[in-house]
Amino acid sequence: MSDPDKTGQLSAISQAIRAKRERRNPTSQDIEALEAALVADIEAFDLDAAERRARREYLASSGAGMTDSELVFPEIVPKRPAAEPPAPVSEPPPGTPAVVEAQPPKIVTGSLLDQLRRQAEIRQREIHSALAERSAINEAIDQALKHIFFFLHELVQQLNIVKPGIPRDYPLLEQCQLNRLDWQEGFADYRTQSQSAGALVELVTFSYRLNRPGSLVVGRDGPAIERFRTMLFDFGLPFTCKEFKNERQYVEHAEFEIRSEVSVSVRWRADFAKGVIVVEARNLERLGSALYTLRPEAVDQALLDDFGHVVLGQPNRFRELTKR
């Protein structure tokens, strides 16, 4: 297309537009003015401000937050962290009493608390020393009783095989005694404390039985009958009794048949409170009970060997050794 043709077309379009504008009526002019005002309002509209206003109206109408719709809250905008200067120390107004920070009271040497502190330290040292000493004594008793048990256990095993004769007389009355007895059977055992108490050995028991064939017959009259019966019970001697009554059914005479059998027991008991070992013997050297007291350090092989001689009815120094 040539330039003249193009120029003619543009001229024709311009004329058409001009003619259209000249044919406008008042109504179309009002519409154009309204459109222009609307476009201007749209361009001037602040979306953020409208959103904040709508949020305030919603909170006011729903009852949440503040009910006053006229209140304006500042917008919180995050800022970069910056070093804050130290807060200034405000001076108290004149006339205000000064606040003094509480400090622990100083203990003056020689005061009551200082004296009590020294007494408590001394008492604690005494208690600690006493506990250490008591623990050492208890341990010594435990070791001594273990030594005793091992010896008696071995002694019983050997004597139960050998079964020796025991050359000891056990007098009952004048010209009435049990003698020429033989070893029959023995037994040794021990007992410990509970685990909470330390599990220390607190008791060693040693028992055996002597006898021989035959029996001993003893007659008693009147009041002596019950006294003799009680004595046999106390000694633990096995017996039978045949009573003879008069016409009034009163026991005038009794014959006791006593078996030639003696049961011997020895208890080695720990007395932790006194720090000693108590030996409680029954029918050991004679019929009846005997009591010995040993310190744990006195228990050695010599003392145990002499105790073995006591059991066998042989010469010994057991009584002397228990007094060390």
Beta strands, then each sheet from edge to edge (+ up, - down):
strand 1: 165-166
strand 2: 170-173
strand 3: 176-178
strand 4: 181-192
strand 5: 201-221
strand 6: 239-245
strand 7: 251-271
strand 8: 276-282
strand 9: 289-294
sheet 1: 1+ 4- 5+ 7- 6+
sheet 2: 1+ 4- 5+ 7- 8+ 9-
sheet 3: 2+ 3-
end
